Amino acid sequence: VTPGFSAVDRAVREIAWESRFDLLERGITPRYAAECPGTPRRELQDGLMAGLRVRPVQNPYVELTLQQRYRLNSWPSRDWSRWSPHVAGIRGSRRRYRVPQDIGPYHDELGEWHKPRVSGRYRGDIEKQYYMHSLPWVWSLDYFRGRGHFMDREPRGNKRWYKKQFRNAQIAAALKHVDQLVDDYRKERRESKRLSWIEEIVEEFAGDQLAAPYVRKRRRPKL
């Protein structure tokens, strides 16, 4: 398979196309399990393709400490039996917020804009709750545009390493239309030449409107 076109490459670079609200119906309730004995342990197979993780999922193999148990038993934001992607709580609070209405700026009945009701710190906590339910963060501003993969970035290093090859490719592409490019260049240079003495006299005495059919229009090249 050509590098960059395998099933894993397509899964990593996939851009969302389904509706946000259809995706939110596929949440998976988090489950917890004791840590697997032995080394190495087998990873959770959800979200894996050919051994590579292409989407974030909740890790069930955790050791529940007393602090984690307190959160699960006391915080509404960690009450998975009543959790909803549309109305979510935040850590350390019993108040619930509407998603996405409360995580973005809003304007009142007078048309004045106000900052979000949920700060960025607690918005990140709501995002973490989505990931724990194996849901993507669909309220990101670039969710449907997608992000560039780090393997598709321009190679780092000195430009002299690849500028010559890039210039040769430009020349090869331009040579395919060399005749048209030469004609356009000659026409551009001919039109950019200054008017002759007789053309200036005719334009000065006859005016622009009467001299237009007989005197060429000078066009300066775009820089």
Rosetta constraint file for C-alpha pairs under 8 A:
AtomPair CA 1 CA 5 HARMONIC 6.87 0.50
AtomPair CA 1 CA 6 HARMONIC 6.16 0.50
AtomPair CA 2 CA 6 HARMONIC 7.01 0.50
AtomPair CA 4 CA 9 HARMONIC 5.48 0.50
AtomPair CA 4 CA 10 HARMONIC 7.68 0.50
AtomPair CA 5 CA 9 HARMONIC 5.78 0.50
AtomPair CA 5 CA 10 HARMONIC 6.34 0.50
AtomPair CA 6 CA 10 HARMONIC 6.31 0.50
AtomPair CA 7 CA 11 HARMONIC 6.15 0.50
AtomPair CA 8 CA 12 HARMONIC 6.16 0.50
AtomPair CA 8 CA 49 HARMONIC 6.34 0.50
AtomPair CA 8 CA 50 HARMONIC 7.15 0.50
AtomPair CA 8 CA 52 HARMONIC 7.69 0.50
AtomPair CA 8 CA 54 HARMONIC 7.68 0.50
AtomPair CA 9 CA 13 HARMONIC 6.20 0.50
AtomPair CA 10 CA 14 HARMONIC 5.71 0.50
AtomPair CA 11 CA 54 HARMONIC 6.47 0.50
AtomPair CA 12 CA 54 HARMONIC 5.42 0.50
AtomPair CA 12 CA 55 HARMONIC 7.92 0.50
AtomPair CA 12 CA 149 HARMONIC 7.93 0.50
AtomPair CA 13 CA 146 HARMONIC 7.89 0.50
AtomPair CA 13 CA 148 HARMONIC 7.76 0.50
AtomPair CA 13 CA 149 HARMONIC 6.66 0.50
AtomPair CA 14 CA 146 HARMONIC 7.77 0.50
AtomPair CA 15 CA 143 HARMONIC 7.90 0.50
AtomPair CA 15 CA 144 HARMONIC 6.32 0.50
AtomPair CA 15 CA 145 HARMONIC 6.81 0.50
AtomPair CA 15 CA 146 HARMONIC 5.41 0.50
AtomPair CA 16 CA 143 HARMONIC 6.95 0.50
AtomPair CA 16 CA 144 HARMONIC 5.34 0.50
AtomPair CA 16 CA 145 HARMONIC 7.85 0.50
AtomPair CA 16 CA 146 HARMONIC 7.44 0.50
AtomPair CA 17 CA 144 HARMONIC 6.90 0.50
AtomPair CA 18 CA 22 HARMONIC 6.95 0.50
AtomPair CA 18 CA 23 HARMONIC 7.13 0.50
AtomPair CA 19 CA 23 HARMONIC 6.53 0.50
AtomPair CA 20 CA 24 HARMONIC 6.36 0.50
AtomPair CA 20 CA 138 HARMONIC 6.11 0.50
AtomPair CA 21 CA 25 HARMONIC 6.76 0.50
AtomPair CA 22 CA 26 HARMONIC 7.50 0.50
AtomPair CA 23 CA 27 HARMONIC 7.80 0.50
AtomPair CA 23 CA 135 HARMONIC 7.48 0.50
AtomPair CA 24 CA 85 HARMONIC 6.72 0.50
AtomPair CA 24 CA 135 HARMONIC 6.87 0.50
AtomPair CA 26 CA 135 HARMONIC 7.47 0.50
AtomPair CA 27 CA 133 HARMONIC 5.29 0.50
AtomPair CA 27 CA 134 HARMONIC 6.13 0.50
AtomPair CA 27 CA 135 HARMONIC 5.86 0.50
AtomPair CA 28 CA 133 HARMONIC 4.93 0.50
AtomPair CA 28 CA 134 HARMONIC 6.06 0.50
AtomPair CA 28 CA 135 HARMONIC 7.90 0.50
AtomPair CA 29 CA 80 HARMONIC 6.57 0.50
AtomPair CA 29 CA 81 HARMONIC 7.79 0.50
AtomPair CA 29 CA 133 HARMONIC 5.56 0.50
AtomPair CA 30 CA 58 HARMONIC 6.79 0.50
AtomPair CA 30 CA 60 HARMONIC 7.19 0.50
AtomPair CA 30 CA 80 HARMONIC 7.16 0.50
AtomPair CA 30 CA 132 HARMONIC 6.23 0.50
AtomPair CA 30 CA 133 HARMONIC 5.80 0.50
AtomPair CA 31 CA 60 HARMONIC 5.66 0.50
AtomPair CA 32 CA 60 HARMONIC 4.44 0.50
AtomPair CA 32 CA 61 HARMONIC 6.23 0.50
AtomPair CA 32 CA 62 HARMONIC 6.73 0.50
AtomPair CA 33 CA 60 HARMONIC 5.53 0.50
AtomPair CA 33 CA 61 HARMONIC 5.07 0.50
AtomPair CA 33 CA 62 HARMONIC 6.49 0.50
AtomPair CA 33 CA 63 HARMONIC 7.91 0.50
AtomPair CA 34 CA 61 HARMONIC 5.64 0.50
AtomPair CA 34 CA 62 HARMONIC 6.09 0.50
AtomPair CA 34 CA 63 HARMONIC 6.12 0.50
AtomPair CA 35 CA 61 HARMONIC 4.92 0.50
AtomPair CA 35 CA 62 HARMONIC 5.78 0.50
AtomPair CA 35 CA 63 HARMONIC 6.44 0.50
AtomPair CA 36 CA 41 HARMONIC 6.26 0.50
AtomPair CA 36 CA 61 HARMONIC 7.16 0.50
AtomPair CA 37 CA 41 HARMONIC 7.13 0.50
AtomPair CA 44 CA 59 HARMONIC 7.14 0.50
AtomPair CA 46 CA 57 HARMONIC 6.86 0.50
AtomPair CA 47 CA 53 HARMONIC 5.62 0.50
AtomPair CA 47 CA 54 HARMONIC 5.88 0.50
AtomPair CA 47 CA 55 HARMONIC 5.29 0.50
AtomPair CA 47 CA 56 HARMONIC 6.68 0.50
AtomPair CA 47 CA 57 HARMONIC 6.45 0.50
AtomPair CA 48 CA 52 HARMONIC 5.31 0.50
AtomPair CA 48 CA 53 HARMONIC 4.34 0.50
AtomPair CA 48 CA 54 HARMONIC 6.03 0.50
AtomPair CA 48 CA 55 HARMONIC 7.54 0.50
AtomPair CA 49 CA 53 HARMONIC 6.30 0.50
AtomPair CA 49 CA 54 HARMONIC 6.82 0.50
AtomPair CA 56 CA 131 HARMONIC 6.49 0.50
AtomPair CA 56 CA 134 HARMONIC 6.74 0.50
AtomPair CA 56 CA 136 HARMONIC 7.71 0.50
AtomPair CA 57 CA 131 HARMONIC 5.94 0.50
AtomPair CA 57 CA 132 HARMONIC 6.35 0.50
AtomPair CA 57 CA 133 HARMONIC 7.30 0.50
AtomPair CA 57 CA 134 HARMONIC 4.62 0.50
AtomPair CA 57 CA 135 HARMONIC 7.65 0.50
AtomPair CA 58 CA 131 HARMONIC 6.33 0.50
AtomPair CA 58 CA 132 HARMONIC 4.49 0.50
AtomPair CA 58 CA 133 HARMONIC 6.57 0.50
AtomPair CA 58 CA 134 HARMONIC 6.01 0.50
AtomPair CA 59 CA 132 HARMONIC 7.81 0.50
AtomPair CA 64 CA 68 HARMONIC 5.81 0.50
AtomPair CA 64 CA 69 HARMONIC 6.26 0.50
AtomPair CA 65 CA 69 HARMONIC 6.18 0.50
AtomPair CA 66 CA 70 HARMONIC 6.16 0.50
AtomPair CA 67 CA 71 HARMONIC 6.59 0.50
AtomPair CA 68 CA 72 HARMONIC 6.36 0.50
AtomPair CA 69 CA 73 HARMONIC 6.08 0.50
AtomPair CA 70 CA 74 HARMONIC 5.79 0.50
AtomPair CA 70 CA 75 HARMONIC 7.81 0.50
AtomPair CA 71 CA 75 HARMONIC 5.22 0.50
AtomPair CA 71 CA 78 HARMONIC 6.47 0.50
AtomPair CA 72 CA 78 HARMONIC 5.06 0.50
AtomPair CA 72 CA 79 HARMONIC 6.17 0.50
AtomPair CA 73 CA 78 HARMONIC 7.63 0.50
AtomPair CA 73 CA 79 HARMONIC 7.21 0.50
AtomPair CA 74 CA 78 HARMONIC 7.85 0.50
AtomPair CA 74 CA 79 HARMONIC 7.99 0.50
AtomPair CA 75 CA 79 HARMONIC 6.64 0.50
AtomPair CA 75 CA 91 HARMONIC 6.49 0.50
AtomPair CA 75 CA 92 HARMONIC 6.40 0.50
AtomPair CA 75 CA 93 HARMONIC 6.89 0.50
AtomPair CA 75 CA 94 HARMONIC 6.77 0.50
AtomPair CA 76 CA 83 HARMONIC 7.99 0.50
AtomPair CA 76 CA 89 HARMONIC 6.06 0.50
AtomPair CA 76 CA 90 HARMONIC 7.69 0.50
AtomPair CA 76 CA 91 HARMONIC 7.95 0.50
AtomPair CA 76 CA 93 HARMONIC 7.58 0.50
AtomPair CA 76 CA 94 HARMONIC 5.89 0.50
AtomPair CA 77 CA 83 HARMONIC 7.14 0.50
AtomPair CA 77 CA 88 HARMONIC 6.34 0.50
AtomPair CA 77 CA 89 HARMONIC 4.35 0.50
AtomPair CA 77 CA 90 HARMONIC 5.32 0.50
AtomPair CA 77 CA 91 HARMONIC 6.04 0.50
AtomPair CA 77 CA 94 HARMONIC 7.76 0.50
AtomPair CA 77 CA 129 HARMONIC 7.87 0.50
AtomPair CA 78 CA 83 HARMONIC 7.59 0.50
AtomPair CA 78 CA 91 HARMONIC 7.97 0.50
AtomPair CA 79 CA 83 HARMONIC 6.08 0.50
AtomPair CA 83 CA 87 HARMONIC 7.68 0.50
AtomPair CA 83 CA 88 HARMONIC 6.70 0.50
AtomPair CA 84 CA 88 HARMONIC 6.11 0.50
AtomPair CA 85 CA 99 HARMONIC 7.11 0.50
AtomPair CA 85 CA 130 HARMONIC 7.16 0.50
AtomPair CA 86 CA 98 HARMONIC 5.91 0.50
AtomPair CA 86 CA 99 HARMONIC 4.94 0.50
AtomPair CA 86 CA 100 HARMONIC 7.34 0.50
AtomPair CA 87 CA 96 HARMONIC 6.16 0.50
AtomPair CA 87 CA 97 HARMONIC 5.46 0.50
AtomPair CA 87 CA 98 HARMONIC 4.62 0.50
AtomPair CA 87 CA 99 HARMONIC 5.81 0.50
AtomPair CA 88 CA 96 HARMONIC 5.32 0.50
AtomPair CA 88 CA 97 HARMONIC 5.48 0.50
AtomPair CA 88 CA 98 HARMONIC 6.61 0.50
AtomPair CA 88 CA 99 HARMONIC 7.03 0.50
AtomPair CA 88 CA 126 HARMONIC 6.86 0.50
AtomPair CA 89 CA 93 HARMONIC 7.10 0.50
AtomPair CA 89 CA 94 HARMONIC 6.67 0.50
AtomPair CA 89 CA 95 HARMONIC 5.98 0.50
AtomPair CA 89 CA 96 HARMONIC 4.26 0.50
AtomPair CA 89 CA 97 HARMONIC 6.01 0.50
AtomPair CA 89 CA 126 HARMONIC 7.37 0.50
AtomPair CA 90 CA 94 HARMONIC 7.47 0.50
AtomPair CA 90 CA 95 HARMONIC 7.41 0.50
AtomPair CA 90 CA 96 HARMONIC 7.14 0.50
AtomPair CA 90 CA 122 HARMONIC 6.11 0.50
AtomPair CA 90 CA 125 HARMONIC 6.44 0.50
AtomPair CA 90 CA 126 HARMONIC 6.56 0.50
AtomPair CA 91 CA 122 HARMONIC 7.43 0.50
AtomPair CA 91 CA 125 HARMONIC 7.07 0.50
AtomPair CA 97 CA 102 HARMONIC 6.20 0.50
AtomPair CA 97 CA 118 HARMONIC 7.96 0.50
AtomPair CA 98 CA 102 HARMONIC 5.48 0.50
AtomPair CA 98 CA 103 HARMONIC 7.91 0.50
AtomPair CA 99 CA 103 HARMONIC 6.50 0.50
AtomPair CA 100 CA 104 HARMONIC 6.80 0.50
AtomPair CA 100 CA 139 HARMONIC 7.00 0.50
AtomPair CA 101 CA 106 HARMONIC 7.69 0.50
AtomPair CA 102 CA 106 HARMONIC 7.96 0.50
AtomPair CA 102 CA 116 HARMONIC 5.89 0.50
AtomPair CA 102 CA 117 HARMONIC 5.24 0.50
AtomPair CA 102 CA 118 HARMONIC 6.04 0.50
AtomPair CA 103 CA 116 HARMONIC 5.42 0.50
AtomPair CA 103 CA 117 HARMONIC 6.37 0.50
AtomPair CA 103 CA 118 HARMONIC 5.29 0.50
AtomPair CA 103 CA 119 HARMONIC 7.40 0.50
AtomPair CA 103 CA 123 HARMONIC 6.47 0.50
AtomPair CA 104 CA 115 HARMONIC 7.28 0.50
AtomPair CA 104 CA 116 HARMONIC 4.80 0.50
AtomPair CA 104 CA 117 HARMONIC 7.57 0.50
AtomPair CA 104 CA 118 HARMONIC 7.85 0.50
AtomPair CA 105 CA 113 HARMONIC 6.78 0.50
AtomPair CA 105 CA 114 HARMONIC 5.69 0.50
AtomPair CA 105 CA 115 HARMONIC 4.76 0.50
AtomPair CA 105 CA 116 HARMONIC 4.45 0.50
AtomPair CA 105 CA 117 HARMONIC 7.77 0.50
AtomPair CA 106 CA 113 HARMONIC 5.55 0.50
AtomPair CA 106 CA 114 HARMONIC 5.45 0.50
AtomPair CA 106 CA 115 HARMONIC 6.75 0.50
AtomPair CA 106 CA 116 HARMONIC 6.67 0.50
AtomPair CA 107 CA 111 HARMONIC 5.40 0.50
AtomPair CA 107 CA 112 HARMONIC 5.02 0.50
AtomPair CA 107 CA 113 HARMONIC 4.06 0.50
AtomPair CA 107 CA 114 HARMONIC 5.81 0.50
AtomPair CA 108 CA 112 HARMONIC 5.69 0.50
AtomPair CA 108 CA 113 HARMONIC 6.72 0.50
AtomPair CA 108 CA 114 HARMONIC 7.75 0.50
AtomPair CA 118 CA 122 HARMONIC 6.26 0.50
AtomPair CA 118 CA 123 HARMONIC 6.16 0.50
AtomPair CA 119 CA 123 HARMONIC 6.05 0.50
AtomPair CA 120 CA 124 HARMONIC 6.20 0.50
AtomPair CA 121 CA 125 HARMONIC 6.88 0.50
AtomPair CA 122 CA 126 HARMONIC 6.46 0.50
AtomPair CA 123 CA 127 HARMONIC 6.28 0.50
AtomPair CA 124 CA 128 HARMONIC 6.18 0.50
AtomPair CA 125 CA 129 HARMONIC 6.41 0.50
AtomPair CA 126 CA 130 HARMONIC 6.54 0.50
AtomPair CA 127 CA 131 HARMONIC 6.55 0.50
AtomPair CA 127 CA 137 HARMONIC 6.12 0.50
AtomPair CA 128 CA 132 HARMONIC 6.24 0.50
AtomPair CA 129 CA 133 HARMONIC 6.49 0.50
AtomPair CA 130 CA 134 HARMONIC 6.50 0.50
AtomPair CA 130 CA 135 HARMONIC 5.07 0.50
AtomPair CA 130 CA 136 HARMONIC 6.51 0.50
AtomPair CA 130 CA 137 HARMONIC 6.42 0.50
AtomPair CA 131 CA 135 HARMONIC 5.23 0.50
AtomPair CA 131 CA 136 HARMONIC 6.26 0.50
AtomPair CA 131 CA 137 HARMONIC 7.31 0.50
AtomPair CA 137 CA 143 HARMONIC 7.78 0.50
AtomPair CA 138 CA 143 HARMONIC 6.07 0.50
AtomPair CA 139 CA 143 HARMONIC 6.98 0.50
AtomPair CA 142 CA 146 HARMONIC 5.87 0.50
AtomPair CA 142 CA 147 HARMONIC 7.33 0.50
AtomPair CA 148 CA 152 HARMONIC 6.76 0.50
AtomPair CA 148 CA 153 HARMONIC 7.47 0.50
AtomPair CA 149 CA 153 HARMONIC 7.05 0.50
AtomPair CA 157 CA 161 HARMONIC 7.28 0.50
AtomPair CA 158 CA 162 HARMONIC 7.91 0.50
AtomPair CA 159 CA 163 HARMONIC 5.52 0.50
AtomPair CA 160 CA 164 HARMONIC 6.76 0.50
AtomPair CA 162 CA 166 HARMONIC 6.21 0.50
AtomPair CA 163 CA 167 HARMONIC 6.06 0.50
AtomPair CA 164 CA 168 HARMONIC 6.20 0.50
AtomPair CA 165 CA 169 HARMONIC 6.31 0.50
AtomPair CA 166 CA 170 HARMONIC 6.39 0.50
AtomPair CA 167 CA 171 HARMONIC 6.28 0.50
AtomPair CA 168 CA 172 HARMONIC 6.18 0.50
AtomPair CA 169 CA 173 HARMONIC 6.25 0.50
AtomPair CA 170 CA 174 HARMONIC 6.19 0.50
AtomPair CA 171 CA 175 HARMONIC 6.15 0.50
AtomPair CA 172 CA 176 HARMONIC 6.99 0.50
AtomPair CA 173 CA 177 HARMONIC 7.76 0.50
AtomPair CA 174 CA 178 HARMONIC 6.23 0.50
AtomPair CA 177 CA 181 HARMONIC 6.24 0.50
AtomPair CA 178 CA 182 HARMONIC 6.11 0.50
AtomPair CA 179 CA 183 HARMONIC 6.34 0.50
AtomPair CA 180 CA 184 HARMONIC 6.16 0.50
AtomPair CA 181 CA 185 HARMONIC 6.09 0.50
AtomPair CA 182 CA 186 HARMONIC 6.20 0.50
AtomPair CA 183 CA 187 HARMONIC 6.13 0.50
AtomPair CA 184 CA 188 HARMONIC 6.05 0.50
AtomPair CA 185 CA 189 HARMONIC 6.18 0.50
AtomPair CA 186 CA 190 HARMONIC 6.05 0.50
AtomPair CA 187 CA 191 HARMONIC 6.15 0.50
AtomPair CA 188 CA 192 HARMONIC 6.15 0.50
AtomPair CA 188 CA 219 HARMONIC 7.80 0.50
AtomPair CA 188 CA 221 HARMONIC 6.74 0.50
AtomPair CA 189 CA 193 HARMONIC 6.54 0.50
AtomPair CA 189 CA 221 HARMONIC 7.92 0.50
AtomPair CA 191 CA 216 HARMONIC 7.94 0.50
AtomPair CA 191 CA 217 HARMONIC 7.31 0.50
AtomPair CA 191 CA 218 HARMONIC 5.42 0.50
AtomPair CA 191 CA 219 HARMONIC 5.51 0.50
AtomPair CA 191 CA 220 HARMONIC 7.35 0.50
AtomPair CA 192 CA 218 HARMONIC 5.65 0.50
AtomPair CA 192 CA 219 HARMONIC 5.15 0.50
AtomPair CA 192 CA 220 HARMONIC 4.92 0.50
AtomPair CA 192 CA 221 HARMONIC 6.58 0.50
AtomPair CA 193 CA 218 HARMONIC 7.01 0.50
AtomPair CA 194 CA 218 HARMONIC 6.91 0.50
AtomPair CA 195 CA 199 HARMONIC 5.91 0.50
AtomPair CA 195 CA 200 HARMONIC 6.23 0.50
AtomPair CA 195 CA 218 HARMONIC 7.29 0.50
AtomPair CA 196 CA 200 HARMONIC 6.28 0.50
AtomPair CA 197 CA 201 HARMONIC 6.33 0.50
AtomPair CA 198 CA 202 HARMONIC 6.22 0.50
AtomPair CA 199 CA 203 HARMONIC 6.13 0.50
AtomPair CA 199 CA 215 HARMONIC 6.02 0.50
AtomPair CA 200 CA 204 HARMONIC 6.02 0.50
AtomPair CA 201 CA 205 HARMONIC 6.20 0.50
AtomPair CA 202 CA 206 HARMONIC 5.70 0.50
AtomPair CA 202 CA 207 HARMONIC 7.58 0.50
AtomPair CA 202 CA 211 HARMONIC 6.54 0.50
AtomPair CA 202 CA 215 HARMONIC 7.79 0.50
AtomPair CA 203 CA 207 HARMONIC 5.13 0.50
AtomPair CA 203 CA 208 HARMONIC 5.82 0.50
AtomPair CA 203 CA 211 HARMONIC 5.50 0.50
AtomPair CA 203 CA 215 HARMONIC 7.23 0.50
AtomPair CA 204 CA 208 HARMONIC 7.78 0.50
AtomPair CA 206 CA 210 HARMONIC 5.75 0.50
AtomPair CA 206 CA 211 HARMONIC 5.83 0.50
AtomPair CA 207 CA 211 HARMONIC 5.97 0.50
AtomPair CA 208 CA 212 HARMONIC 5.77 0.50
AtomPair CA 211 CA 215 HARMONIC 5.73 0.50
AtomPair CA 212 CA 216 HARMONIC 6.97 0.50
AtomPair CA 212 CA 217 HARMONIC 7.66 0.50
